[in-house]
Amino acid sequence: MIYFISDIHFGHKNAIDYDRRPFSSVEEMNEEFIRRWNAKVHADDLVYILGDFTIEDDAVKYASRLKGRKILIRGNHDLYLRKEQNRAIFEKISGLEELNVDGKWLTLCHYPMIEWHGSRRQPSDKTYGYLIYGHIHNNVKELYRRVLTAPNALNAGADVNGFVPVTFDELILNNAAYQKRAQAILPTLPEGGEGQVCFTDMTLADASFEAIRQGEKTVEMRLFDDKRRRLQVGDVIRFRPQNGKDLLFAEVISLRAFAAFRLAFVEDALRFAAGFRSQNAEEAANAMRAYYTAEEEETLGVLAIELRLL
């Protein structure tokens, strides 16, 4: 299997704040990257790292804990390459790679590009080419319009792809959502301004996943825990079912906090939008006990997340 990832920034505390990463410390971020990587990548898999692996001098302490073969496409923060022991951890180090994978022409570069091999071809053309890039993280600027509007320009940044290496097909799915939100943000930016598309991952019961897919449920109810406190209007939630590999992407269009589920569900419109069309407020609140305890609810409160499918 071939995977892609960019801009991990191991050891870079500022990346947490700058990119609104869902980690409370750089140590947590480092360990979570390693956990997610090793849960997915196997020893004989090949991972293309499109730059900015770490800002530290010692890359070996991270790479030695990661499964798979590794090819590095240099980024602006890969200064550790001055040391031989750091260069040795990669099968190959390059500034740019052009390759054909399963009949797809790919140009790999840390930096976004205006043109690349096959960039102007039609998707039906055998020489239609894709750019896989990094560097811009999850940011949106007018300067980036070319890659934010080209369906064959794919951002491999960790912040767009769930902080884990992803396949080409996963790049396509994640970037469709990233570009849709980015294109909505672009016209709202002041001259020289910038925005972000921040992703949050959530798992749903299969029935809830299908209800959101069918448009029967437009509000997701959760405990107001640390993860949910990081949410902002305009963020993108990447939903996965408990059983299955499908993905749904939804934009957060409103956030409302309540002390308890029952207090939220007294509003008929909210209760219906949350999928409880045949239950009263008390019944709907009791149904949430399948997921959360009364103690958790009392301690944290609850959050109503209004969604719009992308």
C-alpha positions as CSV (number, residue, x, y, z in Angstrom):
1,M,0.0,0.0,0.0
2,I,1.1,3.5,-0.8
3,Y,0.3,6.4,1.6
4,F,0.9,10.1,1.7
5,I,1.3,12.7,4.5
6,S,2.8,16.1,4.9
7,D,3.6,18.6,7.6
8,I,3.6,16.4,10.7
9,H,5.8,18.9,12.5
10,F,6.9,16.4,15.2
11,G,8.0,18.4,18.3
12,H,6.6,21.7,17.1
13,K,4.4,23.1,19.8
14,N,3.4,26.2,17.8
15,A,1.7,23.9,15.3
16,I,-1.0,23.1,17.9
17,D,-2.1,26.7,18.2
18,Y,-1.4,27.8,14.7
19,D,-3.4,25.0,13.1
20,R,-5.9,24.5,16.0
21,R,-4.7,20.9,16.3
22,P,-6.8,18.8,18.8
23,F,-3.9,18.2,21.3
24,S,-3.3,19.6,24.7
25,S,0.5,19.3,24.5
26,V,3.3,18.6,22.0
27,E,3.9,15.3,23.8
28,E,0.3,14.2,23.2
29,M,0.6,15.3,19.6
30,N,3.8,13.3,19.0
31,E,2.4,10.2,20.6
32,E,-1.0,10.4,18.8
33,F,0.7,10.8,15.4
34,I,2.8,7.7,16.1
35,R,-0.2,5.7,17.4
36,R,-2.4,6.5,14.4
37,W,0.4,5.9,11.9
38,N,1.3,2.4,13.3
39,A,-2.4,1.4,13.6
40,K,-2.7,1.9,9.8
41,V,0.7,1.4,8.2
42,H,2.4,-2.0,7.9
43,A,6.1,-2.8,7.6
44,D,6.1,-3.3,3.8
45,D,3.9,-0.2,3.1
46,L,5.5,2.9,1.4
47,V,4.8,6.3,2.9
48,Y,5.7,9.5,1.0
49,I,6.3,12.2,3.5
50,L,5.9,15.6,1.7
51,G,8.1,17.6,3.9
52,D,8.3,19.2,7.4
53,F,8.6,15.9,9.3
54,T,10.1,17.5,12.4
55,I,11.6,20.8,13.4
56,E,14.0,19.1,15.8
57,D,17.6,18.0,15.2
58,D,16.9,14.3,15.9
59,A,14.4,12.8,13.4
60,V,15.5,9.3,14.2
61,K,13.7,9.2,17.5
62,Y,10.4,9.6,15.7
63,A,11.1,7.8,12.4
64,S,12.4,4.7,14.2
65,R,9.0,4.2,15.9
66,L,7.1,4.4,12.7
67,K,6.2,1.4,10.6
68,G,6.8,1.2,6.9
69,R,9.3,2.4,4.3
70,K,9.7,6.2,4.0
71,I,10.5,8.5,1.2
72,L,10.9,12.2,2.0
73,I,10.1,15.1,-0.3
74,R,12.0,17.9,1.4
75,G,10.2,20.8,3.0
76,N,11.4,24.1,4.4
77,H,11.6,22.8,8.0
78,D,13.6,19.6,7.3
79,L,16.9,21.1,8.5
80,Y,17.7,18.0,10.4
81,L,18.8,16.5,7.1
82,R,22.2,18.1,7.6
83,K,23.0,15.1,9.9
84,E,23.9,11.8,8.2
85,Q,22.0,9.7,10.8
86,N,18.8,11.6,10.0
87,R,19.2,11.2,6.2
88,A,19.7,7.5,6.6
89,I,16.2,6.8,7.9
90,F,14.7,7.5,4.5
91,E,14.9,5.3,1.5
92,K,15.1,8.3,-0.7
93,I,15.2,12.1,-0.3
94,S,14.1,14.4,-3.1
95,G,12.8,17.9,-3.8
96,L,10.2,16.7,-6.3
97,E,9.0,13.3,-7.5
98,E,7.0,12.4,-10.6
99,L,5.5,8.9,-10.7
100,N,2.8,6.8,-12.0
101,V,0.7,4.9,-9.5
102,D,-2.0,2.6,-10.7
103,G,-2.2,4.5,-13.9
104,K,-2.4,7.9,-12.3
105,W,0.3,10.5,-13.0
106,L,1.4,12.1,-9.7
107,T,3.7,15.1,-9.1
108,L,4.8,15.2,-5.4
109,C,6.2,18.5,-4.0
110,H,6.2,20.1,-0.6
111,Y,5.1,23.4,-2.1
112,P,1.9,24.1,-4.0
113,M,2.5,24.7,-7.7
114,I,0.7,26.6,-10.5
115,E,1.4,23.9,-13.1
116,W,2.4,20.3,-13.0
117,H,2.6,17.3,-15.4
118,G,-0.9,16.8,-16.9
119,S,-2.5,19.6,-14.9
120,R,-4.5,21.0,-17.8
121,R,-5.6,17.6,-19.2
122,Q,-9.1,16.4,-19.0
123,P,-9.9,13.7,-16.4
124,S,-10.7,11.3,-19.2
125,D,-7.2,11.8,-20.7
126,K,-4.7,9.1,-19.8
127,T,-2.1,11.8,-19.1
128,Y,-4.4,13.7,-16.6
129,G,-2.1,14.6,-13.7
130,Y,-2.4,15.2,-10.0
131,L,-0.4,17.4,-7.8
132,I,0.1,16.1,-4.2
133,Y,1.5,18.9,-2.0
134,G,1.9,20.2,1.5
135,H,3.2,23.4,3.1
136,I,0.0,25.4,3.5
137,H,-1.5,23.1,6.2
138,N,-5.2,23.8,6.4
139,N,-5.0,27.4,5.4
140,V,-7.0,29.4,2.9
141,K,-5.6,32.4,1.1
142,E,-6.3,34.1,-2.2
143,L,-2.7,33.3,-3.1
144,Y,-3.6,29.6,-2.9
145,R,-6.7,29.8,-5.2
146,R,-5.1,27.7,-7.9
147,V,-4.7,24.6,-5.7
148,L,-7.9,25.3,-3.7
149,T,-10.0,25.2,-6.9
150,A,-8.3,22.4,-8.9
151,P,-9.8,19.0,-8.3
152,N,-6.5,17.4,-9.3
153,A,-4.5,19.4,-6.6
154,L,-4.5,17.3,-3.4
155,N,-3.3,18.7,0.0
156,A,-1.5,15.9,1.9
157,G,-1.2,18.0,5.0
158,A,-1.8,16.1,8.3
159,D,-4.3,18.7,9.4
160,V,-6.6,18.0,6.4
161,N,-6.2,14.2,6.5
162,G,-6.8,13.2,10.1
163,F,-3.2,13.3,11.3
164,V,-2.4,10.0,9.7
165,P,-1.0,8.8,6.3
166,V,-3.7,8.4,3.7
167,T,-4.2,6.6,0.4
168,F,-4.8,8.4,-2.9
169,D,-8.5,7.6,-2.6
170,E,-8.6,9.1,0.9
171,L,-6.8,12.2,-0.4
172,I,-9.6,12.6,-3.0
173,L,-12.3,12.4,-0.4
174,N,-10.7,14.7,2.2
175,N,-9.7,17.3,-0.4
176,A,-13.2,17.4,-1.8
177,A,-14.4,18.6,1.6
178,Y,-11.4,20.9,2.2
179,Q,-11.8,22.6,-1.2
180,K,-15.6,23.0,-0.9
181,R,-15.1,24.9,2.5
182,A,-12.1,26.8,1.2
183,Q,-14.0,28.0,-1.9
184,A,-16.8,29.2,0.4
185,I,-14.2,31.0,2.6
186,L,-12.3,32.7,-0.2
187,P,-14.9,35.4,-1.1
188,T,-15.2,36.4,2.6
189,L,-11.6,37.1,3.2
190,P,-10.3,40.7,3.4
191,E,-7.5,41.7,1.1
192,G,-4.4,39.8,2.2
193,G,-6.4,37.9,4.8
194,E,-6.5,34.2,5.5
195,G,-8.8,31.6,6.9
196,Q,-8.6,27.9,7.9
197,V,-10.5,24.7,7.3
198,C,-10.3,22.7,10.6
199,F,-11.4,19.1,10.6
200,T,-12.7,17.0,13.6
201,D,-13.2,13.3,13.4
202,M,-16.2,11.6,15.0
203,T,-17.6,8.1,15.0
204,L,-21.4,7.5,14.8
205,A,-23.7,4.6,15.4
206,D,-24.6,3.1,12.0
207,A,-28.2,4.3,12.3
208,S,-27.2,7.9,13.1
209,F,-24.6,7.9,10.3
210,E,-27.3,6.8,7.8
211,A,-29.8,9.4,9.2
212,I,-27.3,12.2,8.6
213,R,-26.6,10.8,5.1
214,Q,-30.3,10.8,4.3
215,G,-30.8,14.3,5.7
216,E,-33.1,13.0,8.4
217,K,-30.8,14.2,11.2
218,T,-29.1,17.6,11.1
219,V,-28.1,18.0,14.7
220,E,-25.6,15.8,16.5
221,M,-25.7,15.8,20.3
222,R,-22.5,15.3,22.3
223,L,-21.0,15.9,25.7
224,F,-19.4,19.3,25.9
225,D,-16.0,17.8,26.5
226,D,-12.5,19.2,25.6
227,K,-12.8,18.0,22.1
228,R,-16.1,19.6,21.5
229,R,-15.0,22.9,23.2
230,R,-12.5,23.2,20.4
231,L,-15.2,23.2,17.7
232,Q,-16.0,26.4,15.9
233,V,-18.7,27.4,13.4
234,G,-17.4,26.7,9.9
235,D,-15.3,23.6,11.0
236,V,-15.7,20.4,9.1
237,I,-16.6,17.1,10.9
238,R,-15.5,13.9,9.2
239,F,-18.0,11.2,10.4
240,R,-17.3,7.5,10.3
241,P,-19.8,4.7,11.1
242,Q,-19.0,2.2,13.8
243,N,-19.1,-0.5,11.2
244,G,-18.0,0.3,7.7
245,K,-15.5,2.5,5.9
246,D,-17.8,5.2,4.4
247,L,-17.2,8.8,5.3
248,L,-19.5,11.8,5.6
249,F,-18.3,15.4,5.7
250,A,-20.4,18.1,7.3
251,E,-19.9,21.8,8.0
252,V,-20.7,23.0,11.5
253,I,-23.3,25.8,11.1
254,S,-24.2,26.4,14.7
255,L,-23.2,25.4,18.2
256,R,-25.4,25.6,21.3
257,A,-24.5,24.5,24.8
258,F,-26.9,23.2,27.4
259,A,-26.6,22.0,31.0
260,A,-28.4,18.8,30.2
261,F,-29.9,16.8,27.3
262,R,-33.4,17.2,28.7
263,L,-33.1,21.0,28.6
264,A,-32.0,20.9,25.0
265,F,-34.8,18.5,24.0
266,V,-37.6,20.6,25.3
267,E,-37.2,22.5,22.0
268,D,-39.3,20.4,19.6
269,A,-37.3,21.6,16.5
270,L,-34.0,20.7,18.0
271,R,-35.2,17.3,19.3
272,F,-36.6,16.4,15.9
273,A,-33.4,17.6,14.1
274,A,-31.4,15.4,16.5
275,G,-33.3,12.3,15.3
276,F,-35.9,12.0,18.1
277,R,-39.1,12.6,16.1
278,S,-41.3,10.1,18.0
279,Q,-40.0,10.7,21.6
280,N,-40.8,13.5,24.0
281,A,-38.0,15.4,25.8
282,E,-37.7,13.0,28.7
283,E,-37.6,9.9,26.4
284,A,-35.0,11.5,24.2
285,A,-32.8,12.4,27.1
286,N,-33.1,8.9,28.5
287,A,-32.1,7.5,25.1
288,M,-28.8,9.3,25.4
289,R,-27.9,7.1,28.4
290,A,-26.9,4.5,25.9
291,Y,-23.9,6.7,25.2
292,Y,-23.2,8.9,28.3
293,T,-23.7,8.5,32.0
294,A,-25.7,11.0,34.2
295,E,-22.4,11.9,35.9
296,E,-20.7,12.8,32.6
297,E,-23.7,14.9,31.6
298,E,-23.8,16.7,34.9
299,T,-20.0,17.4,34.9
300,L,-19.6,18.4,31.3
301,G,-22.9,19.7,30.0
302,V,-24.0,19.0,26.4
303,L,-23.5,20.5,23.0
304,A,-26.0,20.6,20.1
305,I,-24.0,20.7,16.8
306,E,-26.0,21.8,13.8
307,L,-24.7,20.4,10.5
308,R,-24.8,20.9,6.8
309,L,-23.6,18.1,4.6
310,L,-20.8,19.0,2.2
